[in-house]
């Protein structure tokens, strides 16, 4: 018996070794590795996914996830990890998915994964960039249309769709697109608010919410790309968005009904963006000028009203928001491939950012009459003039080792005027901030299968002007103080990354970031003074804590499964683990940063059955709860959350794809956990609130078709 058990163990060990060897050995590559570190996926490689546009192709690249840049002030910081024909789109407000979805798949000749230093500019610090290369030979029109119907558990269907067209003739192309998105997103459930430590029920709220999102966009872009090193691009986009909410809850306790609450919100956003760039050969290199202008207007009217069980109004709170945002950017760069053996780029950027915010708060009496409340900081104007100069360079130290470096100096002057407790009286402030941001990286590529990289650099986070303005969250019964003294946090980051190509076109990657953060942006107490300088209140708001640290680990796998007997199968997974620590301003003990998820895991499986022109798959997403540490509560969204999505895809012909999908197939609810304290969080817990919301399963059917 012992001999049999040992034999089985040896057989299992040998099988594991054989599987690992097979995994690392690779096979005939479907993609084409390049000596300069790029990996090329020809258009034919994506045929199994039946792509209708460039997004369908870029999103299938093994081991690389398309990442939009941060929606921050400035142009460089908003770059994602995708370029088109080696150049970044001169747009900022539009997502990469939206931009790529307008390009028909017939226009894409290949997709490359390229080291960031080969692209240059704001991509130098990135290890990998996706480059979508379009054909230069096609002429005439091509296009794509799509339509989708989404059905939530309330059976309120919503129709979305879009159309795009691309015209090419010689070096010139014109792209036009229009889209409409709509979704009915209902949820219903309950809130349980209990007293601590007794456990007595204070309130139970049985709630029904109805959201109806609508978004319409018009986009146009023009490109001129001759072969003499010159290029020009123009693009424009206009959008309209609204997301009204209708909410009703029945409030009760152990004694029975107490009241009925209703909330009505009507948020709307209108905006446009215009951008363009021009480049030409200059002084042995390439000079490029980029300009961009964006305007955005957001407004809403919302009211939270209370009624008796008989439906008689007893009062409430109302809020109006009327905010206008502006951004103008000009950026000039000069790059040269070989200057004393270095690839060099230098340039400067100037930006003007503005906010004009007007938030009105009022109490509503039992007759519906509104009495304005003066909320300090609810009316504000903010202006920032920002400039940055930079230089970067890179070169090969050996055939397998590359070095890249850069330094930028950023300075900004921020001025603001904010309202006070006294109507008509404002307080003004102005400050100038300057940051030096160096970086360096070393990358090792011993062959086409292995890649390792280590990098160090300093960054300064961008400020969100909305954090300067006070407001009230009606649905949560709490206020947010505006803080015009907020400063961007500064981070020194040490990064290590290693990647291995496996199973032909599969990828395994492991990355680690270690951050040292100064002036952590978090939640802090905001003191409110009257016109005589007397402290009248302390509220919660955005602010800076002391120094903190963060460690972030990522593991990524993208694996073809043909060798394991699953013909046409592919498995992708991404796992992240994060730990952070900063001293809390109330308890004076260490805790994690506000709003950061401690872990996350996503995986998807897809199998293409080419003989039947079918595909099917499963998508899984899970994440740990992200806590928010406020003045008198700890608010945690989805302490343990996971979602499943399944789909079946049919391809009647090479131009048409029909997809049937079900999201949240196990009907997972959304959970929110709030712990309240007797005063600030340094005191004892006095209450707990659990919010439970049914999301239901959302069914969808989508049709995509390409032309030309």
Order of alpha helices (4+ residues) and beta strands (2+ residues): alpha-beta-beta-alpha-beta-alpha-beta-alpha-beta-beta-beta-beta-beta-beta-beta-beta-beta-beta-beta-beta-beta-beta-beta-beta-beta-beta-beta-beta-beta-beta-beta-beta-beta-beta-beta-beta-beta-beta-beta-beta
